[in-house]
Amino acid sequence: MRSLLLTAILLLATALPTQAIIGGVESPVAYPFMGSFQPAYPAPPRPDGHGCGVEVLAPHWVLTAGHCAGKNPTDAKVGVPRGWKLRIGSLDTTSGGEVVEVDHYYRLATSKDEGGFWGKDLALLHLATPVQAEPVRIASATPPENSPVRIMGWGMTCEDGSCYPTRLREADTVVQPLSACPSAAPTGELCIGSRDGSVAAGNMDSGGPALVRDGDGWTLAGVVSGPGGPNAPTLFTDVTRHAGWINGIISGTNVPPDDEIPNVEGAVDLNGCVGSVVRGPEAREDDPALLLTNGHCVHGERPAPGTALVDRPADRPAPIADRQGYPLVTARANRLVYATMTGTDVALYRLDRTYAQLAAEGAKVFRLTADPVRAGDPLTLAYTSRRMACSAEAIVPHLREGGYQQDDSIRYAAGEACTPWPGTSGSALLAADGSTVVGIHGTHNRDGARCTDDNPCEVAGDGTVTAVRGRAYGQQVDLLSACLTAGSRLDLSRAGCSLTGPGYGTIEST
């Protein structure tokens, strides 16, 4: 991964540059076309809210990197954002200039596009109100090697990622041969900075400009896309190659339609897993609401094979999505009610909101089934950015993975419509009504290995073991309903409750 990504993506990255406008100085004068992109969602981890740079191309339009506009909940290419604002024409990210909101975004490419994303890392943002700032023109041609350029931004300025300059910084450097950036795409990118990386752009400079002189003024040749490699210059998307796309949208002659946004209402992003708010058959309106996810998604140590975690302290946010995936209500999970990976793979958290409070705020609450999934049942896997059709192909007597065993697991029918991946764990499996949780997505076989971590195997009634690469599985959740009493309390001793207890025993692995 080589993008200098917007904040939420940065938090997931493991090896990105952590310095900004390396070798630069504070800008002595403001640039009227230069702006700071400050999204409320996802919120950058810095007090000033800066996430990326932008450049004004017209009173209603600014240009930035495509990945800066890519952290919308459903990864839409064209759509309407929420809480995105810009500060234009100021040296400082916290004061001065013009503050405007973004009401539409247009990305040139996404990672799913045929032909790739690199060299096309651009996005146009439409402003709700026009700005008075003087725009910058796009350069007439790709600047040749050794051309002088100026780069600028408000990126991080220390190795540990805690230093966030509020004053604009800039550096003068040159265009290098593309070969000086080892991670460059074959076409569409510019390699800019010193060959040893001592002058370059960095984290949170994404979307910032590469400016070339045209007489007494500046023109825009590129925008920051990502690192060119370790101790190397920075990669910029060559804006001149895409002037037609930019002008077609700004002029209104070639405006792409909005993406169709799937309804992902109710999904809860648990930072690597997914959850959903559920209510059992005996739940009351004033009960504290319950959050369902996988047992392997709990914070801290997982429940050991043959055991369960019961009534433990917890503290984790639970942002409940609206139809477009934006957080509608953010509750907090303050208690881990139950978690196990034996027999089934589930966890229940208690939230700091009641069902009545969530309903009053418009949050989606799902019903928890009391009936098991059967072979042939249609299922919808409710992820945070999409809904996948995952019908039940078979009910597997035993599923074993890394020393754990789940029973009566749900094997999905193979097909392109159902392709879970790491990170989809905990996604609710919905019945045809779209409001009843009948299962929970758990795992898939990555490599074809048998019964190891990330490679579940099926164990038939006669002991036959089968492992097929790519097969994905969900878990039954009807067991939970049998153990939930009035008041949405868990009672493992209740008649009919067959969930694994805290010290159930051990499961032998094969």
C-alpha positions, 0 to 999 in steps of 0.5 A: 500500500503506497497511498498517503491516505486520508486519516482513517486509512492512515490508521490502517497502514503499517509503513507509510512516510511520516514527514511532510514537505521534507526539506521545506520551509514555512510559506512566507505568503499565502496562495489564494488557490491552496486549501486544506481539506477538513472532513468530519467523516472520517475525522483526521487525528489532529486538532486542526482537522486537516486531512489533505490539500486541495487546489481551486480550479473554478469558483465552485470547484477544487481538485484533490487526490482521489483517495482523499475523497475515497473514504466515503462509507460505500467507496462510491466513485460519485456521490454526496459527502457529509461534513466535508469542509475546506479552508481556502487561501490561508496559510493557517489551517485554523483561521483565515481564508474562506471556509466552504462545504463540499456538496459533491465529489467526483473520483476519476478512478477507484481500486476496483476500476479496470485499468487500475487506480495509480496515475488516476488518483484525482477527485473533483469536489464541488463547493456548496457556495462559490469562493472568491479565491483566484483559481490556478490553471492546469499546466499545458503539458507534462513538465519534462525531467529536471523541470523546477517545481514547487510543492506545498502542504500541511503534512506531519513533520515528525517521525512519530506522527504527533506533529501537525503543522498548522502553517503551510510549508513549501519546497522548491525541487525538480521533476525526476525520471520516473525510474527514480520512484521505484513504486511508480506506475508505468504511466500517468505519474510524476516523480518529484523531489530529491533522489534521496528523498530529502526533499519530498512530500509526505503523510497528509500532504496528499492532494497537494500541488506540484506547481510549475511557473508560467510567466509570473504565475503558477500552473498546476502540473500534479497532485500528491498521490503517494510515496515513490519508495523508501528514501525516494521522491514523491509520486504525483498524479499528472494532472495534465493528462486528465484535463479533459475529464476535469474540464468536462465536469466543470463545464457541465458537458460530461458529468458522470451520474451518482453511484447507486448507494446500497442500503447499509443501514444498521451496520456497525463498524468495529474497526476490523470487524462488523456488528449489528444492534439486535433485540431478543424475543423478550426484549423491552423498550427500556432494556439496554440495547445489545450489540452482536458480533463474532467472539473472535472480534472481542478486544483483548484475549479471545475466549479459549477453546471450550470456554466463554467470556461472561460479564466483562467490562468493555469500552468501545464505540459502536457507530450505527450506520444510516442507509448510506453508511454514515454514522447516524448514532454512536453508542458505546459498548460498556459491557461484554455480556458474552463471547465464545468461539466454541459451538458458535462464534458470537459475542454480545455487548451491552450498549449505553443506550436503550432500544427506545433511545436508539429508536428515537434517534432513528437507528436501525435495530434488528430482530434476533431469530429464534430459529436456525438457518436451514440449507437453501435459505436465502441470506443477505450479508450486511457489511458496512459498505455493501449487501451481499447475497449469500444463500445457505448451501449446506449446514455443516455438522462441525467446522474446525479452525485453529483448535476451535469447533463450531457446530451446525455452521452455515456454508454459503453457496459459491458465487461472485455475489458472496465473496467475504474477505478479512474484515467482514467478520461479524457481519449480520446474516439477514433473512429475506425481510431485511430486519431479522438477524438469522446468522453471523458471518464468521470465516473463510478458507484462505489457502486450502489448508485443513483446520488451521487458523484462517483455514476452516475445515468441515467435519462430517458426521462420519468424521470425514474432513474437507477443506476447500479454498475460498469456502466461506461460513457463517454461524447460527445465532438462534442459541442466543435467543434461547438464553436471553430473558426479559430485560435482555439479560443472559441466563446460561442456566435457563432451560433450553440454553445450550451456549458454552459456559465459562468452563465448558471443557476443551475441544480436541483439534485435528 
